[in-house]
């Protein structure tokens, strides 16, 4: 492995210089000899399943869109409808690191011929596997006459240890210190990457807690949406014992142990409820599980909600989640949000109050959640907002 890495580091500057020459030649050829489709959008290369819904939303508004991830997690294969599966389409190149290195150049050239608008995250971009050429990715896209919109997904910009907020009693900082995966992140490299790309992008979309780590945000928009026609709510259940669902992707970051402890304490005190912690489960199966539940408990540390809460509210379920008070200014739609705000100190008492409510009161919270999603996270709403942003970027001069 060390030998391979040494060879890679030694040869990559020369390989990337050759790739740069080919890329520049391709750029000028496509600029002068190919017709442009101003409504063509490339979204990649991080496997953000939410982007498939965003793509669906703007396709309804006349855009040609393709969502292309570098890799597709096993639990999403043949379930999340990404437009291209690189592992299947280029098995030989995809099977090894060097092959993926060359594949990144090919995808970049292919993409500039097909798309005019590039929606990328701050990490896992088109040329992110290169040594130095990645720093010129956005300038090269500009040279090709393209527009670049950056949209954060979280881990691409999060540096909670570098930007520790002592005034926050609960934060992502605690989870990052405890979780081995996040503890290993090079936050200085992430911050350096963020600062460079902030200067290069045409537009930056962010919201929720991601704004903690950015110096520039052009639109505060929680770019997550759901198909409210395909997902229909089930407000009432016949469960004799209330069922609560918690589905963490990283337990230490979501406060899972505190949630388990709170429910165990309630049960010991005679207030019965059944907490089901769902992990390593496909999204379609998880939706069915949520549909038969009485409520959902999301997270206690991040200070915001994400897809899990959105899906639960779309299904008409009351949601318990920690929302940081200081983030409301960047997420004004939260003023209409019916999420029941909890933290590690209040989770038990708030759950107790909820469980003592009448079934009618519990269902009413679920109905408010469904209305909130239809208003702020539907394909129609996000499609309209994102279309406005794209048109603003496209019409704001040429590169």
Helices and strands as residue ranges (DSSP letters): H 2-33, E 40-45, H 50-59, E 64-69, G 74-76, E 84-85, H 86-89, H 91-94, H 97-114, E 117-120, G 133-136, H 137-143, E 147-151, H 172-178, H 180-183, H 187-200, E 203-206, G 208-213, E 219-220, E 243-246, H 251-254, H 256-268, E 274-277, H 283-291, E 295-297, H 307-314, E 318-321, G 325-330, G 332-336, E 340-341, H 347-356, H 359-376, H 379-394
